[in-house]
Amino acid sequence: MTLGVLLGLVLSCLFLLSLRRQSSERRKLPPGPTPLPVIGNILQVDLKDISKSLKNLSKVYGPVFTLYLGRKPAVVLYGYEAVKEALIDHGEEFAGRGSIPVFDKINKGLGIVFSNGRNWKAMRRFSLMALRNFGMGKRSIEDRVQEEARCLVEELRKTNGSPCDPTFILGCAPCNVICSIVFQNRFDYKDKDFLNLMNNLNKNVEILSTPWIQICNNFPAIIDYLPGRHRELLENFTFLKHYFLAKMIEHQESLDINNPWDFIDCFLIKMEQEKNNPKTEFTCENLIFSAGDLFAAGTETTSTTLRYSLLLLLKYPEVTAKVQKEIDHVIGRHRSPSMQDRSHMPYTDAVLHEVQRYIDLLPTSLPHAVTCDIKFRNYLIPKGTTVIASLTSVLHDDKEFPNPERFDPGHFLDENGKFKKSDYFVPFSTGKRICVGEGLARMELFLFLTTILQNFNLKSPVDLKDLDTSPVNNGFVSVPPEFQICFIPI
């Protein structure tokens, strides 16, 4: 028997064993399209618009179905009822973080966002406590956001009403808020270190939204062997890791345990308290990755939402006029907006909610995983199975939001013009893994946008009918198309 024939027989046997194992596994899981060996259902999913693919598959297989993205199965939750039943009613069992190989290679399961088990619980609990201690939802952080809003207005004045791309300026403001929380100081918008940090964060979000990264995550074996933009992503994260390490060392040298100034100080104090605990989660590496998570989650998502907000306000000047009328009535022109104003501004509140619903920033959120074997809707989902929750299917539910593809603040207003809450409003996800910084993000969106509209009229240099509001990418993040805007001082 020749070597070639023997190799062929071995590969055939492995192929058949793979098919048999996959078939046995599929019998217990929810239904779904038949996967191909090795590549699974990847050919049945549009990596540029995953939400559309999930919608089409849900029509065939129902609200809970299985997709093989590569060799491993993922259970998809589609629609409000399925998402609520899993992430809220069975919150503990669905609280795991699904594997994202590109991130796993970088952070090794540390930090807040991509960790699991004891480490995740410890980092999340500590981060929430630290953010509350520094005023998340209280006065001190509101002061920081108001200060940054004033700085943002001054930067926008420098455009002199000329057409500009607002991407950079709108990224600086939320990044500076996070800077003030994590390591106390804000930066001038032209500071070289700050510009370098912003550039890395912007590039990372751009790369993460490409179909290539979806391929890398579904076929992790290629990460180490093929060229591609995933290598640039890894280099950028290495830069950020060294950046936060340098900040940590600076803080160690100046630390006053009786007077912590920021998140890093709080973490270092906790490390000192736990130094004799051999099982402590409070390590230098966890500090670096937790700080990185706060930056990534707190900068790009907020700046992208702000940018999309301005695009929509340009596209719908009648909406902008109503918000400005409410600002004039409740706040006036001579003081900064505050969070106390929000409860007296139902239309503005509805607009902010509708922006987040309409843009569907994170269509499938980040993947979950089940923390134990669980019987769910008569299916057995094994421990560790990846779970994909379609936030699009909730935010664009046509029973809760008539004509969901249309931008309409009326989705969040009752017949009397009062603000109307909705359980279907889940842009920050829901359940145990809901975004740690939700409160901060909502504060920033309100204060930044009301301060901008208090000081400027918005003008488009192109005809409004030529303004496209469709996202450029609809994979990991929905990114608005590039556009120009004129900020005309009032």
Phi, psi and omega in degrees: 000127181287160180299322180297317179294317180299316179297320178298319178295318180297314180296322178297317179297316179298320179298314180294320178297320179297317178298318182295316180295319180296320180295317179296319181295318185293332182297331183270336185274166175302159182294166178180174180296148180293124182277151171274152177303143176070305186269350177063229182257020188301331180285346180263005182239128176277106184293345176274343179209074183297324183301318180296319178297317180295321178299314180296319180292325180295330178294332181269317190250357178094185187284346177230113182216170184246133174239141172257107176261086193092217185271344186257144180279152172227131178270126182260133175254120184235122180101155185304313186299314181293317180296314180297313182301320181281303191281338180252303183295326177242043188306317183294318183290334181255020186271001179287160174259124178294154182291131171236094190309322180299317179285323179302323180293330183275308190256354175053037176078016180258176180086201185259311193285319189251012181268171181221168171060220184300319182298314180298314182298318181293315182291320180293314180299314181296316183296317178298317180295315181296317179295322178293320180297328177267015167096019178298114185089358179243189189290318190296319178286327176300320177301318181295318181292319178298319178299316181292326177297320178293320177296321179298317179299318180296322177295320180292328177298328183292346177283347177055033177074006180279154177300136179212156171272117187278002189305308185295310183299319181288342174280327183296319187298303179295329177297319179293326176298315179295321177303316183292330179280317186279314178224039163075317188256151172263167182242153166293145185295348180251007178297132185297317178299318180296317180298321179295317178298314180298318182299318179295315180297317180297316180297320182299316180294320178300314182293319182296338181270003182272150176302330182300321180292325176298320178295316179300319181290328181275340178229070189298341182297338184276347188304318185278348191245336184254147171287167180150177186288347176297331178291322175296321178299314180297321178295318179296319179291328176295319176301313182296322179300315180292327179298312181288330176296317179297320178296321179297317180296319176303315182292324178299325183285335185246009188295131170244107187295342179268356184213068180291138184260336190202185183300316182296318177302314180300318181293317179298321177296317178296322176299318180295319179295330185256012188297337179264005179265108183295342181256015183297145175268353186268088183238167179301317181296320179294326176297313182299314184284330176292318176298318178298320178297318179298320179294310184298315183285329187266350182257297189291319181296318180291316182293323178295319178295319177299315181296316179295323179301314181294323177299316180291323178292328173294315184294328184238077184298335178293327176291314179302318181298320179293321177296316181295325176296320179291322176298314179300319184288318187267320187253319185083195185252355193245009172216160180285144173300147177229164182294337177296334181290332189302319182293344179260007184232070186298324182290316178299318178299318179295321179297315180297319177295318182293324176302311183292324177293313186294316186284338174051061192304314180242087190306321180244016183053202172261149185295141172265177172211148178280139186272354178201166173300133181219139172269118184229118182051045177070013174248149177259115179256115183291150176308136178091351180295134177291141179234127179250117178261118179280102177290330176304317184295338178269312182292336181246029177290121186283349175280322179278322183235092179306138183053062187296339180279358180258138176282114186210103178302341178299343175300338182240026177232142176272185185294343179262006180080011177274152179296137183239117178287158177217132175293345182275359179277096186230043181294339179262017188070195183203167180082203185296332185261018179301147186306130180300324185265023182305313182299317179295316181299317181293323177297313181298314181301316181293310186290320180294312184290319179293325178292320177298312183287340175289331187252343185222147160268148182257135181225137178264133177284352176242162178300139184302328181291342178269358178280117180263128180255009180286138180294146178287318178236145176225046177256262179288313181228141174273109184258132180289154176292159177294143178206162178251149181215147175250128176261104184264113181304140178272000000 
